[in-house]
Amino acid sequence: MPNPQLKDEELYEKLREAGNSKEKAARISNAAAKEGRSAVGERGGEAEDYEDRTVEQLRDRARELGLHGYSDLRKDELIKKLRNH
């Protein structure tokens, strides 16, 4: 069943499969539908991959996002939680 909040569901699914959070995938896919994929792709961010960050950095990011229950998680669990919030 199509989601009316997603303007480019194909791109959304590709972004989710690549490990992006639901929020980020929706934001990018909707912007791409509005402005065109090439325009959105040129903006790209400078953030490093979660795998390259320390556990402390991942916990800081979880705190920034307002997530709960992350303090006892291992690195791989933290990454999963960040990507699926």
Summary of the structure (lengths in Angstrom):
residues: 85
radius of gyration: 14.3
end to end distance: 21.7
largest distance: 41.1
contacts: 192
relative contact order: 0.13
helix: 61%
strand: 0%
